[in-house]
Amino acid sequence: MVHILHDVFGDNTSVNTLCYGVTAAATGRELVFGVNTTDAGPAPVNVNVLNPNGQPVPSSVEPKPDGFTGKFTPFEDGPHTVEVTYAGAPVPQSPFKVTAMPAPATSDATKVKAYGSGLTTGTVSKPADFTIDTRMAGPGGLGLTIDGPTEAKIECFDKGGGLFDVRYWPTEPGEYTTNILFDDKPILHSPFRAQVNPAKMVDVSGVKVFGNGVGPTGTFFS
């Protein structure tokens, strides 16, 4: 399944890639978005960005554990076109339309974006990552709590300009709830609920049961 987190949904069985965070941008500030290729296999991802006049905008793609990170900075207000390809083929919903506009002067929690696999799933003893983007929300304080079966270590990395990378380490399986507040107000879709699985799932597909007691006929003793 392929979708834009919280905004546009679609699917494509040949390109099983998740692209998230490419929605809106603040003029003059770097926009960072993710391309999750975990279930799609190794293949190159390319990004091409055009400004409102159809001119190319410098962009970059960097590898990360679950796929790639795309980056570009819009320098003009207005709609930008973001083309994302995986193994040379456009991912579903590509090209994306991203509107760049000045960041607001007052706080607006509804403009905060949160995205990343750590908001929906995870594995015990492995880092669960997600990103919080406050660049379109104006000035305000950011609050974050993560509740689960046990207390999870949380790391927050300030990338500058209102962008934060968050990582937490679940130590037990179960549901972990992430609450994100901006200016003391919950952002859209908060709280987020992630199902954390055991480090090693039991696979019973190779187990075989045989013997007289499980056959179509059996032996009875009196």
RODO-2510 file (C-alpha; in nm, 4 decimals, decimal comma):
residues 222
     n   res          X          Y          Z
     1     m     0,0000     0,0000     0,0000
     2     v     0,1227     0,3502    -0,0812
     3     h    -0,0082     0,6674     0,0775
     4     i     0,0664     1,0204     0,1818
     5     l     0,0378     1,0126     0,5574
     6     h    -0,2761     1,1922     0,6860
     7     d    -0,3627     1,3404     0,3464
     8     v    -0,3874     1,1261     0,0344
     9     f    -0,4266     0,7496     0,0150
    10     g    -0,3681     0,5110    -0,2722
    11     d    -0,2157     0,1733    -0,3468
    12     n    -0,0010     0,0065    -0,6070
    13     t     0,1070    -0,3568    -0,5878
    14     s     0,4145    -0,3064    -0,8069
    15     v     0,5628    -0,0168    -0,6083
    16     n     0,5063    -0,0889    -0,2388
    17     t     0,6429     0,2431    -0,1175
    18     l     0,5219     0,4889     0,1465
    19     c     0,5837     0,8573     0,0861
    20     y     0,4985     1,0908     0,3721
    21     g     0,5417     1,4500     0,4830
    22     v     0,5338     1,6050     0,1325
    23     t     0,2280     1,8278     0,1814
    24     a     0,2953     2,1966     0,2513
    25     a     0,6076     2,4079     0,2891
    26     a     0,7224     2,7371     0,4374
    27     t     0,8951     2,9633     0,1890
    28     g     1,2661     2,9855     0,2607
    29     r     1,2676     2,6836     0,4908
    30     e     1,3855     2,3347     0,4046
    31     l     1,1095     2,0784     0,3517
    32     v     1,1981     1,7251     0,4587
    33     f     0,9869     1,4234     0,3622
    34     g     1,0279     1,0480     0,3850
    35     v     1,0078     0,7644     0,1349
    36     n     0,9602     0,4303     0,3096
    37     t     1,0746     0,1391     0,0917
    38     t     1,0954    -0,1272     0,3634
    39     d     0,8593    -0,3680     0,1848
    40     a     0,9631    -0,2756    -0,1677
    41     g     1,3222    -0,4032    -0,1792
    42     p     1,6433    -0,2170    -0,2621
    43     a     1,6165     0,0279    -0,5529
    44     p     1,7125     0,3927    -0,6131
    45     v     1,4791     0,6785    -0,5274
    46     n     1,4984     1,0065    -0,7190
    47     v     1,3344     1,3423    -0,6539
    48     n     1,2767     1,6242    -0,9032
    49     v     1,1235     1,9559    -0,7911
    50     l     0,9852     2,2392    -1,0059
    51     n     0,8932     2,5864    -0,8800
    52     p     0,5700     2,7707    -0,9783
    53     n     0,7387     2,8818    -1,3025
    54     g     0,8378     2,5279    -1,3971
    55     q     1,2044     2,5846    -1,3174
    56     p     1,4052     2,3174    -1,1316
    57     v     1,4662     2,3571    -0,7578
    58     p     1,7755     2,1947    -0,6046
    59     s     1,6848     1,8820    -0,4081
    60     s     1,8626     1,5923    -0,2431
    61     v     1,7955     1,2320    -0,1432
    62     e     1,9656     1,0592     0,1483
    63     p     1,9379     0,6933     0,2580
    64     k     1,7978     0,6022     0,5997
    65     p     1,7160     0,2686     0,7681
    66     d     1,3610     0,2405     0,6297
    67     g     1,4207     0,4019     0,2905
    68     f     1,5168     0,7557     0,1934
    69     t     1,4787     1,1187     0,2991
    70     g     1,4056     1,3853     0,0375
    71     k     1,4871     1,7536     0,0918
    72     f     1,4404     2,0831    -0,0901
    73     t     1,3938     2,4511    -0,0032
    74     p     1,1249     2,6542    -0,1848
    75     f     1,2291     3,0164    -0,2370
    76     e     0,9038     3,1364    -0,3936
    77     d     0,5445     3,1362    -0,2726
    78     g     0,3073     2,9187    -0,4699
    79     p     0,2576     2,5619    -0,5924
    80     h     0,5630     2,3430    -0,6423
    81     t     0,5701     2,0103    -0,8231
    82     v     0,7553     1,7240    -0,6526
    83     e     0,8213     1,4155    -0,8650
    84     v     0,9258     1,1026    -0,6726
    85     t     1,0365     0,7875    -0,8542
    86     y     1,1316     0,4450    -0,7233
    87     a     1,3384     0,2205    -0,9525
    88     g     1,2643     0,4692    -1,2291
    89     a     0,8851     0,4480    -1,1922
    90     p     0,6684     0,7232    -1,0400
    91     v     0,5305     0,6302    -0,6985
    92     p     0,1493     0,6553    -0,6728
    93     q     0,0171     1,0130    -0,6405
    94     s     0,3427     1,1465    -0,7895
    95     p     0,3897     1,4221    -0,8931
    96     f     0,2862     1,5794    -0,5625
    97     k     0,1648     1,9385    -0,5410
    98     v     0,3259     2,1287    -0,2540
    99     t     0,2227     2,4881    -0,1870
   100     a     0,4874     2,7122    -0,0365
   101     m     0,3698     3,0072     0,1730
   102     p     0,5090     3,2332     0,4439
   103     a     0,5068     3,0841     0,7919
   104     p     0,2246     3,2329     1,0046
   105     a     0,3000     3,4906     1,2731
   106     t     0,0576     3,3333     1,5248
   107     s     0,0507     2,9763     1,6550
   108     d    -0,1790     2,7191     1,4951
   109     a    -0,1542     2,3593     1,6221
   110     t    -0,3543     2,2332     1,3222
   111     k    -0,0592     2,3205     1,0982
   112     v     0,1810     2,0862     1,2794
   113     k     0,2613     1,7669     1,0879
   114     a     0,3798     1,4425     1,2442
   115     y     0,4828     1,1465     1,0330
   116     g     0,6956     0,8329     1,0454
   117     s     0,6644     0,4619     1,1117
   118     g     0,7158     0,5039     1,4874
   119     l     0,3693     0,6561     1,5174
   120     t     0,1979     0,3363     1,3994
   121     t     0,4255     0,0369     1,4569
   122     g     0,7460    -0,0811     1,6199
   123     t     0,9532    -0,3727     1,7462
   124     v     1,0772    -0,4345     2,0989
   125     s     1,4381    -0,3215     2,1590
   126     k     1,4532    -0,1449     1,8210
   127     p     1,4289     0,2330     1,7709
   128     a     1,0915     0,3715     1,6606
   129     d     1,1353     0,6960     1,4670
   130     f     0,9092     0,9789     1,3586
   131     t     0,9304     1,3478     1,2668
   132     i     0,7419     1,6524     1,3937
   133     d     0,7242     1,9526     1,1588
   134     t     0,6117     2,2812     1,3204
   135     r     0,7433     2,5095     1,0472
   136     m     0,3973     2,6108     0,9233
   137     a     0,2489     2,6474     1,2722
   138     g     0,4018     2,9771     1,3828
   139     p     0,5600     3,0374     1,7238
   140     g     0,4778     2,8028     2,0100
   141     g     0,6116     2,5392     2,2460
   142     l     0,6205     2,1695     2,1607
   143     g     0,5106     1,9041     2,4109
   144     l     0,5561     1,5280     2,3745
   145     t     0,4702     1,2235     2,5855
   146     i     0,4787     0,8534     2,5003
   147     d     0,2826     0,6099     2,7161
   148     g     0,3095     0,2310     2,6930
   149     p     0,3287    -0,0920     2,8920
   150     t     0,6592     0,0359     3,0343
   151     e     0,8435     0,3658     3,0192
   152     a     1,0299     0,4100     2,6907
   153     k     1,3493     0,6105     2,6493
   154     i     1,2825     0,9132     2,4262
   155     e     1,5374     1,1067     2,2214
   156     c     1,4480     1,4336     2,0468
   157     f     1,6777     1,5943     1,7902
   158     d     1,6191     1,9600     1,7021
   159     k     1,6979     1,9918     1,3307
   160     g     1,6429     2,3674     1,3399
   161     g     1,3719     2,5926     1,2021
   162     g     1,0889     2,4014     1,3728
   163     l     1,1765     2,0478     1,2566
   164     f     1,2309     1,7696     1,5116
   165     d     1,3310     1,4048     1,4758
   166     v     1,2042     1,1829     1,7594
   167     r     1,3201     0,8334     1,8531
   168     y     1,1923     0,6102     2,1321
   169     w     1,2973     0,2635     2,2460
   170     p     1,0088     0,0290     2,3411
   171     t     1,1139    -0,2453     2,5827
   172     e     0,7902    -0,4463     2,5960
   173     p     0,5290    -0,5345     2,3321
   174     g     0,1902    -0,3665     2,3345
   175     e     0,0268    -0,0369     2,2434
   176     y     0,2266     0,2846     2,2763
   177     t     0,0393     0,6154     2,2693
   178     t     0,2148     0,9316     2,1502
   179     n     0,0642     1,2641     2,2577
   180     i     0,1902     1,5727     2,0731
   181     l     0,0958     1,9235     2,1870
   182     f     0,1797     2,2556     2,0251
   183     d     0,1181     2,5717     2,2229
   184     d    -0,0634     2,3463     2,4761
   185     k    -0,3074     2,2204     2,2110
   186     p    -0,3111     1,8693     2,0555
   187     i    -0,2030     1,8551     1,6934
   188     l    -0,4142     1,6844     1,4286
   189     h    -0,4509     1,3063     1,4776
   190     s    -0,2948     1,3180     1,8250
   191     p    -0,2844     1,0909     2,0184
   192     f    -0,1142     0,8450     1,7828
   193     r    -0,1279     0,4735     1,8668
   194     a     0,1511     0,2345     1,7673
   195     q     0,1408    -0,1424     1,8030
   196     v     0,4823    -0,2674     1,9136
   197     n     0,5547    -0,6318     1,8346
   198     p     0,7879    -0,8744     2,0162
   199     a     1,1469    -0,8804     1,8979
   200     k     1,0990    -1,2311     1,7594
   201     m     0,7611    -1,3332     1,6241
   202     v     0,6699    -1,7051     1,6432
   203     d     0,6351    -1,8622     1,2981
   204     v     0,4242    -2,1802     1,3044
   205     s     0,4073    -2,2241     0,9275
   206     g     0,6700    -2,5011     0,9377
   207     v     0,5106    -2,7012     1,2186
   208     k     0,3559    -3,0340     1,1174
   209     v     0,1248    -3,2507     1,3250
   210     f     0,0875    -3,6189     1,2427
   211     g    -0,0131    -3,9516     1,3968
   212     n    -0,3180    -4,1771     1,4345
   213     g    -0,4956    -3,9300     1,6590
   214     v    -0,5109    -3,6560     1,3954
   215     g    -0,5787    -3,8691     1,0860
   216     p    -0,9172    -3,9063     0,9132
   217     t    -0,9562    -4,2405     1,0954
   218     g    -0,8301    -4,3437     1,4349
   219     t    -0,8004    -4,6262     1,6815
   220     f    -1,0257    -4,6457     1,9852
   221     f    -0,9376    -4,8286     2,3070
   222     s    -1,1887    -4,9542     2,5621
***
